[in-house]
Each structure stands twice: as structure tokens, then as C-alpha cells.
Amino acid sequence: MPVELSRLSPVDSTMIVSMRYNYALNKLTVRFNTDEVYIYDDVPVDIYAQVREASSVGKAFNAMVKGEYNYTKTQHVDTETLKEMSSGE
């Protein structure tokens, strides 16, 4: 499932470019500096908050999320591509 990158919030990190948390589904979407996007399942909101507010987002992510939750690597699209896809062009 493609992810619209403009919906992700930037973070201050050399490893992670941006992230977004889905409160209804407990899913954490992360875009790395490699331009890869992963969706992590069943991440508790308090873990997301701790990672987001950490002095080192990358270190917190590695300690609290990486290897702890199932994930899916996904495609991403920019806003312009998404508009074109939804307009049928």
C-alpha cells in the first residue's frame, strides 16, 4: 500500500526523515534517510511518544521499535503522483 510522504511529520534525526502514528490502528510509519518506508504494527502510543520526543530519535527507535514489532516495507508516492493516480490520468 503506497504512503503519501507529505502526510509524515519530519523529525530531527540523521537516521529517520519523518514518521506518522495511526492512533486507531496502532501503526507507526517511518521514512528512513535511505528513502525506504516501513509500517510497524501494534506499536503502543507511549512507545511512539517516547521515540518522537527522545533526544536521539534514531537511538530510541533502535532500542524500542526495531526488532520488537512486525513491519511491512511499503512503497511511497509524492503528493503530485498521488493526485495523478486518483484523477485517473
Beta strands, then each sheet from edge to edge (+ up, - down):
strand 1: 3-4
strand 2: 9-10
strand 3: 16-22
strand 4: 27-32
strand 5: 37-40
strand 6: 71-74
strand 7: 76-77
sheet 1: 1+ 7+
sheet 2: 2+ 3- 4+ 5- 6+
end
